[in-house]
Structure formats: structure tokens, C-alpha cells
């Protein structure tokens, strides 16, 4: 192979970003290596679901463990929300002595694999400012994190809604937003109250109470399901049941756009990003085939809408104990997932150019070169053009700097290299998408932090950027025939 050249490469936002939920009351967290292998690309952000009720009896045990003998007829009948407990905070475990405390272990995994974190955090509105400041300080090293505070805040199922009025919940959001951003200004908060018109009005539910929250938050959001069995796991969705629903795809899409217009109206027409923080069609209601088709139809509506009002959408979720996952958790072994038809449909969706980040190639670079990781919508890496004679039989990437942490893409397929790894086989990039002849492909590489955290010693902008100096370019072993030709018997 001729001497390689490398060029500056900037990664910017997609027309509409794709995010993914990973773990909740309905399923355990799945590591990012597995998800990347399954889906072939990183997401803009991974949504993690946690709760913080440090004033409660039973805390910090998970609600379903602390109250496992309670008689429940509904998933949210526990004294506090049955999400994974946020184990730190004001009186929690310190990261220096508990490096595996959650959510930090999962957040590190997400960010080291070239993705941002969306932390969904339900909280007791009675916690003091000191609790919120502690949370802000703990989250600061995790870059441009998205923080979804007390989501679905106009509902009636979470503990914070049962304990406080909607005005109190709204006021808490404003207080939490301001205090946490004093500690970590780069964090962006998500207000999740979006929905269709209620009670014959042209307003969302309780939008007057949340008017100030709409104005101060960074991102507007709603959770909507094309179909849902909200009685899970206590009821089975059967014809005639009253704990499930199914809607028209177009109706749910229109409801979300209605919410966007109401957000605008409450903000004097000043635009902010709008995301859908949870979307799926529940296979309990639709079955596996309609589920896949409804998801495809919804994403097609996004692509074909010239209004361009939606900046991101989160599929809920990767693996589920019910039928709200790309995989169903294996009841015989929770470490295993059973792939559903919606996974293949979703994999096709997220590789559509409309949902991919935008790359801009710049001038040729010389070594050493410093790469900047600012997050999935603003990072600087490098691009290496590779000339292929035809479809390869062997294609490997070799690194002479083992300590490098990197994510990279070739032929539309992404890979991860953790520190210590020196060789990565990238032939999976050609299994489903073989070259049909000679071609020049661009190898794209970015260097997120190996620890998942930014480094305060790197300068004034450390909270939003992480820097890696690359002294050598990767090398490539590309071969077009087997190492040894096998003996063939005449037919």
C-alpha cells in the first residue's frame, strides 16, 4: 500500500439524531460493545434511567428490592420509583472510593465508546440545594451531558407527582436546572411534558404551570408510544383489556408536532431543540411484525417532513423483559438477548444518511496531531483515504499506540478500540456490504476519553472538550485472497 495521507475531519449533528435507551425498570443495562456489534454504529446519546430519593426509608436500595414483599397491582405502586438508584449525591458513595458506583460506571462505558449521555433522573422535590449541587459537581466531568429531570412530569404515576402538585414539580425543575448548571454549565436540561391537546383545549396538559420551566430549560421533549401495554408486568394485553392502547402512527406524530408548537407559543416563538425522549410500539399489543413496521413508518414521517422541527429521537429501549426492546431478555439467562424483527428494521433506519452525523473533511495533517472530542455533535478526528482493488478477504487495522482509545468507521460500519488493543479486524464492514469492484473508502477515526471522563488538567475548556495527541497513524493489512489457496477436488 502506498504511503498513507490523513486529513482533518469534523463530526457535526445529524439532521435528526438517533438516541437509544439502555436499561430501566423493565430491563438491565447492556454494555456498549455488545450494542455496537449488533447495530454497527454509535448513537448520538444513550439514555440511562435513575432515581434519587435520599430522604426515603429504604433508600438507596432499589424500590423493588427494598419493598419486594409489597403487594402491587401496578408497576409504579412502590413508595419511590423503581429505577436504578443514583448511588452518589450528597450523602452517597464517593467516586474516589466507589469507582463502580452507578450511574458513573455506565456513563463511562457510554462515553468511552464515542457517545454522549442522557441521564434521566427522577428526584424527590424536597431535596435541598446542597443535594443538587453535589449532583452537578459529580456530573461535570462527563462532558456535554443531557439531563432529563422528572420526565413525564404531567403524569400521575411517578412518586414526585404523587407527592407534589404540578406547580411544585414545575418549580423544582426550574430550581434544579439553575443550581446544577451553576456547577456544570455545559449540561443541557430536558423538560419532558410534551403531549397532545387536553380537555377540548388547544393546550398541552398543565402547560401554564410549566411555563417558566419551558422558558428556562435547554431542550423540549415528550414521551409517546405508538402502542403500549402500561399494565405490564401485571396484566397481559388481550382483546377487550383496559390497560393497553394502539394509535395511528400519523396521530402520534401530529401530537408531537402540536407539542412543539405549544412549546414555541409559551416561549414567545423562540425556538429550542425538540426531542422525543421515548418512542416505541409495544410488541405486547402489536405483535413483532407490526411493531417493526410502525417504527419504520414513524421514522419515515420524520425524514419526509420539510418543517424540520425534530432534532432527536430516542428508541426505548435496547433490551426489555417485556416487548419494548430491540431484544427481549432471555428468561433463562438475563445476560442473553433474543433479537426481534424491529432490531433489523431499526438497524436499517439508523444507517440512513438522514440520521447520520455530518462529516466535513479539511486540510491534510502532519504528525503529531491533536484530536478533540467535544461530543457526538462537535468533534475533530482524522480521515484516511484507503484504496481497495476489490472486496477484501482480510482487512485489519493495526495501532502502534496501544494506549489510544478510539472509535472508527469504514464502509459505513463502526468499531471500537479500547486501550491495550493493537489490532482490530474490520471485515464485518464488508460482510453485508461487499465492494463490487475497486473503490476508495475513507477511514474515519475519533478519540473519546478512555475513562469516559474529561480531564481538568487539559485547560480552561476541559469540561466540554477532551484532547488526545496521536503520534502515528494506524496501519492497515488488506489482502484480497486467502493466505493459502485450498485444494479443490474436481466435481
N, C-alpha and C positions, 0 to 999 in steps of 0.2 A: 504494500500500500504506500502511496506517495505521502510525503510529509503533511501532517495534518495542520489545518488552519482553524482558528477559533475566533468567534465574533461575540460582541456584547449581545445580550438578549434580555429584553424586558418582558415580564409577565404582568398583564393587566386584567381587569374584570371582564367576565363574560357578559353577553347581552342579558342573560338571566342565569345567575349562579345556581348550581345544584349542591345541596347540603344533605346530610344523612343523619338520622337519629341512630344512636348506638347505646342500647341499654335503657331500661325504665322499670316501672313496676311490673311490666309484662315480660321482661327478658333481661338476660345478663349482658354485660359488656363483652364485645368480641374484639380481639386485638386487630390492629390496623394492618399487619402483614397479611392476615387471612383475607380481610376485606379487599385489600389492594389486589391480591391474586385473583379473587373472584370477579372483581369489577373492572380491573385493568386501568384504572386512573384514580388519582386522589380526588377528594371533594373540596369545594371551597371551604366548608366548615363541617365539623362533626358535632352534633348536639348531644350533650350529656345531661341527664336528669337527676337533680339532687334536691334535698330539702334541709332546712335549718330551723329547728325548733328547740333551741338550747335551754329554754325555761321550762320545758315539759318533763313530767315524770316519764321515765323510760328512756329518755334521750341519753346517749347517742345511738342506742340500738335501733335497727330498722323496725318500723312500726309493726310489720307482720311477724317479726321475731319477738319484740317486746310484749305484744298482745296476741300471741299465737293461739291462745285458748279462748279468745273472744268469739262470740257468735256473730258472724257477719252475713249479711244478705246482699251486700253491695261492695264494690272494690274500694270505695273511699269511706267506709264506716269506721276506720281506725281513728284514734284520737288525733294523730297527725298524719301527714301524707306519707304514703308507703313508697317513697323514692329512696334511693341510696342516701344515707346521711352524709352531709357535709361535715367531715371529721375534724376540721380545724376551726377557725374563727377565734373569738375572744378567749374562750376557755378550753379550746380543743387541743389536739396533738400539735406539736410544733414540727414543722417540716424538717428542721435540722436533726430532730431525734426520731422522727417517724417518716422517713422518705417514701414509704409506701402508703401514706395516708391518702384517702380519696377526698376530692376528685383529682388530686395532683398526679397520681400515678397514671390515670387515664389521659389527663391533659398532656403530660409529657409524651406519651405514646402518639397521640394525635399530632402534636406539633413537630415531633422529630420526623414524621412521615410527610411533611410538607402540606399540612392542613391547618386552618385556624380552628379555634374552639368556640362553640356556642355553649355557654353554661346556663341551663335552665335551672333556676333556684327558687323554690317556694320557701317563704320565710314567715315567721311569726311577726306580725306588725308591731308587737310590743317590745321587740328587742331595741336596745339603746343605740345611740350614735356610735358608741365605742365598738359594738359588735360590727357595725357596718364599716367602720374604719379598718378594723382588723381584716375583714374580708377584702377590702380594697387593696390593702398592703400585700396580702397573700397572692392576689391575682395579678399584681402589676408585672411580675417577670414574664407573664405569658403573652406578651405582645398585644396585638390588636384583637383582643378577645371581645366576643359579643355576649352580653349578659342579659338574659331574659328573666325579668323579675316578676314573680307571682303571675304566671301566664294564665290565660283563660279567666281573667280577673272579673268578668261579668257573669261567671257561672255560680253554682251553688254547691259544688262537690268538694273543693279543697278546704282544708282546715281554716285557712285565713279568711275565706268567705263565710264560713260558719260562725266565726268568732267576731267579725268586724263588719261594719256597714260598708257599702260600696264606696262611699265618700272617704271613709277611713283607709280602705285599701288603696284608693287613688292617691291620697295624701302620703301614705307610706311609700308608694312608688316614687313620688317626687323627692321625698326626703332621702331615700336610698340612692337614687340617681345622683343627687348633688353631693352627698358625702363620699360615695365610692369614687366618683370622678375627681374629687379633691385629692384622693390618694393615688389614683391611677387614671389620669386624664385621657389616655388613649383608649380606654374601654368604651365601647358603644352599647347603650342600653336599648332593649327591645320592649316595647309596650304591646302586649298581646291581648287585644279586646275586640278585634275586627269580627264583624258578622253582618248578616242581612238586616233589613228593616224590621222593627218590632211594633206590635200593638197597633197596627194600622198607620204608624207614623212613617216619616221619611228620615228616621234616625236609627243609629245603632243603639243597642241596649246600654243605658247608663252613660251615654257619651257626655252628658252635661257634667256629671260627677267627675269624669276623667278628662275634662277639658284642659286643665293645667298639665296633666301628665302627657296628653297628646302634644302639647307645645314644647315641653322640656325634653322628652325622650329623643333618642337619635334615630330610631327605626320604628316604623309602624308594622303591625303584624296581626294575623289571625290564624286560628287552627280550624280547619274544615275537613270533613271526611265525606267522600262520595257515598260511602256506605259504612255503617258502624253498628256493632253489637256492644252497646255500652253496659250490658248486663254481665259481660264476661268477667270472671270465670264462673259466676253463679247461675247464669241462665244460658241455655242453648238456643240459638236463633232458629226457630221453626216457624212455618207459616201460621199467622194469627197471633204471634207473640207481640208483646208491647215494650220490649227493651232493645229493639233494633230498628234501623231505618235504611232506606236506599233512596238516593236522589238522582236526578238527571245531572249528568256531568256539566252541561251548559248552565244549569241553575246555580250550582255551587260556584262556578267560575264567575257568573254575574254577581252573586252575593259578595264575593271578594272584591270585585271592582267597585261595587257600591260602597263597601267599607273604605276603600281608598279615597273615594270622592268625599265621604263624610270626614275622614281624617283631614283632607285638604280644607274642607269648609271650616273645621274647627281650628285651623292654623292659618287663616286669612289667605288661603290659596298658595301658601309657600310649600314647595314640595320637599318631601323627605323620602328616603328609600322605603319601599313596602315589600315585605316578605311574607310568605306562607310558612309558618314555623312547624306545622304538622299537616301532612296530607297523605291519604291512602284511601283505598276502597277495601273494606273488611271482607276477607275471604269467608268469614263465618256467614255472611249474608249473601255474597255474590257467587261463591264458589271460585276456584282458582282461575278459570278461563276468562270469565267476565271481569274479574279483578284486574288481570293484565291488560285487557282491552280498555277498561275505563281509565286506567292510569295513562296509557298511551294517548287516549283521546284528550285528556286534560292537558298534557304537555304539548300536544299539537295546537290546542287553543292558545297557549302562551306564545308559541312560535308565530302563529298567524295573526296575532293581534298587533296592529300597527301603532296602537296607543303607547305601547312600551311602558306600562305602569308598574310592572312587577320586576324587582331586581334579584329575587332569590326565592327558592322553594326547597323545603326540607321534606324528604320522604321519611315517613315514620313506619317502621324502623328496619334495621338490618335483619335481626333475628328475634323472633317472638314466640312466646309459649302458646299464643293463640294463632290467628291467621292474619296478623297485621305486619308480617315480616316478609322480606325477600326470601328468607329461610324460616322454616318452623323449627323450633328447638326439638331435638330428638328426645322423646320422653324416656328412652332407655339410657341415654348418655347426654347430659346437657352441654358437653363440650362439642357435640356434633350438631350441624345444621342440615336440614332437609330442604334442598332448593325447590322453590316454587316457580311456576311459569312466569310470574311477574318479575323474577330476577333477570331472565333473559330479555324481557321487554324493557326493563329499567336500564340494563347494560347498554342496549341499543340507544336509548334516549340520551344517556349522559355522554355518549360519544358523538352525538350530533353536534356539528360546529356551533350551533346557536347557544349551546350550553357549555361550551369550552372556553377557557380563558383565552385572551387575545395576546399573541406574541409579536414583538417588534424587534427585528434584528438591526444591530448597529454596526459600528466600525470594527475592524479586526483588532484583536487584543494581542498584547505581548505578555509573557510571563515574568514575574509572578503577577497574578491578577486577584483583586479582592471582589468577592461576590457578596451581595447584600440580600438578606432575607427580611422583607418587611411584611410578609404575609402573602396569601394566595392571590391578592389583587394588586400587589405592588412589590415586585421583587426583581432583582437583577442577577441573571445567571450567564451562561455561555452557550453558544451554538456551534456545533462542529459538523460541517457537511461531510457525508460519507458516500462514496461512490460504490455501488454494488453492480457487479457484472450480471447477476441474475439472483434468483431466490437462494439464500444460503442454506447449507446443511449444518454448519456451525457458525455461531455468532456470539462472541463473548466480549465483555468489557473488563479490562484489567486496570487496576489502580495501583500506582506506586506510592500513594499516600494513604496508608491503611486507616489513619485516624479520621479521614474525611467522612462526614455524614452527608448523604446526598439522595435526592430523588431525580430521576431522569426518564426521558421519553424517547422512543424510537418507533417509527411506523405506527404511531397512534397509541402505543402501549407504554404504560408507566411502570417503573421498577424502583425499588428502594435498596440502598446500600448503607448498612449500619457500620459504625467504627469497628475495625478489625477485619472486615471482609475485604478481600483483594480482587476477587473475580466474581462476576455476575453473568450467568447465562441468559441472554436475551432472546433466545429462539422462540419463546412464547409469543413474541411480537409478530412472528411470521406464520404461526400455525393456522390461524383463522383468516389471515390477510396476507397470503403469499405474494411475493413480487411476480409479475408476469413477464419480466424481462429486465434489462438494465435500468437502473434508477439511482438517483441521488436523494438520500434521505438526510434530514437534519436531526442530529443527536442533540437534545436539549437537556441541560443539567442545572440544577439549583441546589443550594446548600443551606437547609434549615438547621437550627441548633440541635446538636445530638442529644443534649439533655432535655430538650423541649422548652428550655427557659432562656430568655435573653440574659446578657452578661452586663451588669452595671459598670464594669471596668472598661467597657468599649467606647465610652464617650457620652456626650450630653443626650444623644438620641437613642440611648440603649433600650429604652422601654418600647420603642417601635421598630427598631432595626437590629439585626444580628449580622455580624460580618465574619467571613471566612476567607483566608488567603490561600489560593491554590498555586502551588509551585510547579506542578507538572500536569500535563493533560492526560486524560485516560488513554489507554492503548486498546486496540481492537484486534481480535483474532477472528477473521472471517474466512471461511472455507466453503467451497461450492460442490464438494464431493466427499463421500465417506473417506475416512483415513485409510481404510483398506477396502478395495472392491471385493465383494463376496463372490465365491464360486457359484456359478449358475449351472444348473443341470438342464440339458435340452428337454423341451416339453415332449 
